[in-house]
Amino acid sequence: MTPELKKRAKLFKSKHLPLTKSLVLVGHMGCGKSTVGRRLAQVLGMPFVDADQAIEESAGQTIADMFAIHGESYFRDGERRVIKRLLEDGPLVLATGGGAMMNEETQRNIKKAAYSIWLKPTLDQLLARTTGRSHRPLLNTGDPKAVFRRLFRERDPVYKTADIVVRSGKDGPDVAAAIALKRLSAFLEAQTQDASRQADPGTPADMTPEPEKEARS
């Protein structure tokens, strides 16, 4: 764990713990949701769950087998139900599958019960992280670059509704986790200020600029 992540975690915990909502990481397959999620759970002292692993445990099958035997719709329905249950059991740090946010019910459940963090690497970084791995069914249906380009068009407009955006680049998961904590802290502080203004409409508006939503790692 890097000194910067330790510093950010200590500062975040002093201001915002205990959290009443979960942290949910969203983004394309291979973007680092599980790795960064484990770092966040470790430094915040929260439980971590990988949604894909939870789905496999619940179904008694691998995701690849669910796609092959039952089809994607079957898997997506199980994914929706498992994520709903996990969020109801929170607060926790939850890494979701790449397509989870495309379900409208899941979007609502995440909005209600969690703060969402979109990890956003480049296309080349995603290709480097997923090349040669056969456990991702969507990448076994054609040229991986073409598949990712299609997924970018379909999914990015939904991902960008997340509360926090972190460009999870080549600097590693500790850097991405530290930036996520910094952005989330700013987001929570802005929420607190908004709540205070609503409670006391006569208070002058805070003239400081809103925190950046997107950051690079």
N, C-alpha and C positions, 0 to 999 in steps of 0.2 A: 504494500500500500504506500503510495507516494505521500510525502509531507503535505503537499497541497490538498490532497483528498482528506487527510486527517484534519487539517486546518478547517476546511469547508464543513466537514461533518461536525466538528466541535462547535463551530459558530451556528450551524443550522439547528443542532440539538438544543443549544442554549436559548434559541428564539422560538422554536416551533414544536418541540416534542412535549407531550405525546400527540401524534397525528390522529385525527378522528376519521380520516379517510385513507384508503389504500393509495399506493403509487402503481400505476399501470404503464408499462412500456409497450409502445406500439411501433410498427414500422415493417419494412420488407424483410423477408426471410434472409438471414445472414447478416443483419445490420448490427448484431451484438446485444440484443435485448436480454438474453439470459445472462451473459457475462456481466454486463453493466448492472443488471438487476441484482445479481448476487453481491456485487460490490456495495450497492446502495443498502441492501438488507443488512449486510455485515456491519457497516459503519453506523447505521441507525438502530441496530438491535431489533429489527423487525423480521418476521418470517418471510421466506422467499418461496414462491411456487412458480414453476414453469408450466404454463397452461397445456402445452402439447404433451408433456409427461403425465399430467393429471388426466388428460383425456385418454391416453393409452392405458393407464392404470384402471380407469373406470370401465373402458370397453374390453379390456383384456386382449387388445390387438394393437399392432403398430399403426401409425397413421398411414403408412404406405399400403398396408393390408386393407385398411378401411376404404381407401380410395379405390384399390383394385377390386375388392369384393363387393362393396356396397355403393360406391360412387361418392362424389364430392358432397352432394346434398346431405347424405347420411352423416358424413363427418361434420359438416357445418352445423347441423342440428345438435349433435353431441357437444360440439365446441361451445355453442350458445348456452346450453344448459349447465355445463361445467363452469364456465366463467361466471355465470349468474350465481351459482352456489358459492364459488370461491369469494366473490365480492361480498356476499351476504355474511361470510365468515370472517371478514377482515377486521381491522386493517392489516394489510400485508403488502409486500412488493410482488407484483405479478407481471411476468413476461408473457405476452400473448403471441399467438401465431400471426403470420403476415396477413391473413384474410379475416381475422376476427372482427376488426373494426368495420367491415363492410356490412355486417348485420345491424340493422337499425335498432333492434332491441338491445344488442350489446352496446351500441353507442350510447343509448340512454342510460343503461346500467352503469357504464363507466363514468359518464357525466355526473350521475347522482352520487356514486359511492367512492370516487377516486379522483386523483389528480393525474392527468395523462401526460406522458413524455414521449415525443416522437424522436427516435434516433434516425438520422438522415445521412447516410454515407452516399458516396457517388456511385454511379453505375459500375465503373471499373473496380471500385473497392468491393462491391457486392459480388461481382463475377469472380474476383480473386478468392473471396471467402467461401464460395459455393462450388467452384469448379471441381469436378471429380467426385462429388458426393451424391450418392444415389438415394438418400433417404428423403429427398424433397420431391414429392410427386409432380408438382407443377413444372419443375425444371426437366422432367423426363419426357415432356410432351413435345419438345421442339428445341430450336436453337436457344440457349439460355439468354443470350443478349436480346433476342427478339421477345422472349417471354418477359424479361424484366422491363423492357421498354413499354410493352402493353400494360404491365402491372403499374408502372409509373403513371401512365395516363388514367388508369381506372382507379387507383387507390390513393395517389398523392392528394387529390382534392379532399378526401376524407381524413387522411392523416393530418393535414394542416389545420384541422379543427382542434388538435390537441392543445392543452394548456401551455406546454413547453416544447420548444423545438431545439434539438442539439445536433449539430453536424458532427456525427461520430466518425471521425476520420482516422488517420494513420497513427495518431498519438497514443492510442490504447484506451482500455476501459476505465482506468483510474482517472484519466483526464476527462473523459466523457462523464463519468459519475460526478466529479468535482464541479464541472460546468452545470450539470443538471441540478445539483444542490444550490448553486448560486442563482440560477434562473428561477428555481422553485421558490427560494426564499424571497426573491423580489416579487414574484407572483402573489405569494401569500400576504406579503406586506401591503401590496396594492389592494388586495381584497379587503384587508382590515381597514384601510383608509376609506375605501368605498362604503363599507358598512358603517363607519363612524359618521360619514357625511350624510348617509341616509337617515341615521338615527337623530342627527342634529342638522336639519337643512339650513339653519342659519349660519353654520360654520363656513368660512370662506373656502373655496375649492383649493386643493393643493396644486400649486403651480409648477411643481417639479415634473419633468417628463416621465412618461410611463417607461418601465424597464423594457429593454429589448426582449422580444420573445425568442429570437433565434440567436444561437451562438455557435461558434466553431470550436472543435476540439482538435 
